[in-house]
Amino acid sequence: MAVDNCLTHVAIIMDGNGRWARSHGLKRIDGHKAAEKAIHDAVQYCGEMGVEYLTLYAFSTENWKRPKAEVLFIMTLLKSFIKRNIDDLDGNRVRIRATGRLDDLPRGPLKELRNAMIRTGSNEGLNLILALSYGGRAEITDAMRKIALDIKAGRMQTSDITEDTITSCMYHPDVPDPDIIIRTSGEQRLSNFLLWESAYSELYFTDVLWPDFRRVDLEEAFKDYRSRRRRFGDLDSDR
């Protein structure tokens, strides 16, 4: 029987920019440019639907291995995206946040991002979380380092370590685990995205390339999610 599941946190792996560009006879950077409309639609629709958190996988730790020219373009695009959209996002009470090894970002984009986070920090609408220089394994590694330092300093014993301890050392322990992770472009893997947080997330895969992903596609994903009975391993949820 279908259950009207509540959507609090939606996470999206925005995939397919390069393939979209090739299919249109364009350069890869044109695919990144074309992705902005999909971001607008996702932010607007999630805000309308009362979603509290929207995490977008914008740039992974592995993406630094791409050609330097492409990386530079993406970083420049990040900076210009924030500058172009900050007034609209702030006006719609969107709170901009970021997750990842942010200090790896170039100075210009990082400054723009931090200014946007400060400006929108008190907004009470949708939390838009940009995953930048982010990797799930990197996040877990950084959490283990925090715990190791606490043990070394005598603030914690190994016997004190629980799942809650590890969660508290993640980049944003206040953010609930994603209810659904959506991946575009037909690939069916997490690609090092929110590995700790996705333990019981519902997964939704679509063949639509990210630059073509629109409100109707997000509606379809939400509809599919609400048709599922979520299970967390306990007896009640498995009935």
N, C-alpha and C positions, 0 to 999 in steps of 0.2 A: 504494500500500500504506500502511496506517495506521501511524503511528509513535507510541509512547507518550511523547509530549513531556513534559518536566519543567516543572512550573509553579513558578517561583520568585517572580514578582511579578505580582499581579493588580491591575488598576486598574478602577474602576467609576465611570461617570458616572450618578449617582443622579437620574434624571429621571422626572417624572410626578406629583409631589406635588399640584400644582395641579389637574391633570386628574382625579386620583383624588378629590380633595375635591369638585369639581363633580359628578362622577358619583354621589356619595353625598349630594348636596344640602347640602354643608358649606362652610365658609369655607376659604380657601387655607391659613390657619395650621393648620387641623385636618389637612390633608394632610402638613404638616411634622411634626406630632406623631406621626401614624401611621407615619412612616418609620422610627421607632426600632427596631421589631421586625425590619425588613429588615436594619438595621445589625447587630443582635445575631446574626442567622442567618449573615450573611456573615462576621463575625469568628469565630464559633464553628466554622463549617465550614472556613474557610481554615486555622484553627489545627489542626484535626483532620487535614487533608490535608497538613500539613507545608509549606504556603505560607509563605515567609519575609517577604514584604512585601504589604500590602494598602493601596492608595491609594484614598481615597474623595473624589470631587469634591464637596465640601460647600458651597462658596461661591466664586463666581468674581469676578474684578475687575469684570465687567459687572453682577453682581448688585447692586452698590451703587446702580445706577440704578433699582432697584425702589422702590415706595412706602416712605416712611420707616417707617411702622408695621410693614410686613412685615419690613424689614431689622432693626428693633429686636427684633421677636419672634424672628427666626432667631438673632440674637446672644444673646438671653436663653436660648433653647433650647439653644444650644451650651454655655453656662455650666452650665445645669441638667443637661444630658446628662452632662457630665464628672463633676459632683458625684454624680449618682445611680449612675454606673457605674464610678467609679475603683476602688473596692474589688474589684469582680468582675474588672475588667481586670487589675489588679495581681496578684490571686490566681491568675490564669491565665497569668501571666508575659508579658502583652502589653506591648510597649513603645510608648508613645504618642509620635508625632512629628507635625510639621506642616510644610507647605510653602506658600510664597506670601509676599506682602507683609504679614507678620504685624503689623507696627507700625501698619497701617491699622485693626486691630481695636479695638473699645472697650476701655477699661482693665480692666473687670471680667472679661469673657470671656477676655481675653489673660492676665490674672494667673492665672485658673483653669487655662488651657491650659498655661502655663509651669510651674505647680506640678505638674501631672500629668506633664509631660515629665521634670521633675526626679525625681519619685517613681518613675517606671517606667524611668528611663534605664538601669538596669543589668539589666533583664529580658532574657532570652535567648529568648523565644518569638516570636510573630508581631509584626512591626513594623506598627503601625496608623498610617498616614500620612494626616492630614486636610489636604486641599487647601483653604486658606482665604484669601480675597482673592487667589486664584491665577488666573493667566492664562499660557498658554504663550508668548504674545508678550511679556508683561511679564517673564517669566523670561529669555527670550533677550535682551531689552533690558538687563536688569540685568547679565547676563553680559558683554554688549558694553561696558558702562560700566566693569566691573572691568578688562577687557582694555585699554581706552583709558587708564585711570589708570596701569596698569603700563607702557604704552608711553610715556606722558607723563613718568613718573618715571624712565625709562631702564632699567627692570627687564626689558623685553621689546622685541623688534623685530617689525615687522609680518611679517617672514619666519618668525618663530617660531610664528605662529598655525597650529594644526592643529585637526582635529576633537577631538582629545584635549584641547587647550587649552580649547576652548569647553566641552566636557563638564565639565572640572574647575572651571569657573566657574558651573555650574548650582547650584541651591539645595541639592541633595543628591547630590553626585558619587559618593558611596559606594553609592547605591542603583542596582541594575541596571535596565536598561530593562524596561518591562512586557512580559511574554510575551503577555498578552491584555488588551484593553480591552473591557469590557462596557458597553453602554449600554441602559438600559431605556426603555420608553414608546413604542417604535416609531420614534423619530428615528434617522437614520443619518448622523451627522456627529460630529466630535470637539469642536466648540464650544470651541476654544482650550485644549484639555486636553493637556498633555504633548506639545506639538508636536515638540520636539527629540527627546524620548525614544521617541516612538512610530514612528520611521522603519520598523521591521520588526516592530512588534507585530501580532499577529493581532487582528482586530476581530470582535466578536460583538454582534449587535443582537437585541433581543427586544421584543415588543409589551407585555409585562407592565409595568404601572406600578410604580414603585419601592416604594410602600407594600405592594403585593401580592407583591413579590419574596421568595421563600422558598428554603430549602435545596434543594428539588427543582429550582428554576430554576437555581441555581448549579451543581448536579450536571449538569444538561443542558448548560450552557455549557462546563464542564470536559470533558464527554464529546465535545462537538463539537470543542473545541480538540485533544484527543488524537487525533482522527481525521484531522487535517490534517498535511501534510508542510510544515514550515516552510522557507521559501526566503529566502536572504540575498543573492541576486545572484551567488553563486559557482557554478562549474560543477557541483560535487558536489551542491549542494542543488537544482539544477534538473533532475537526472536523473529 
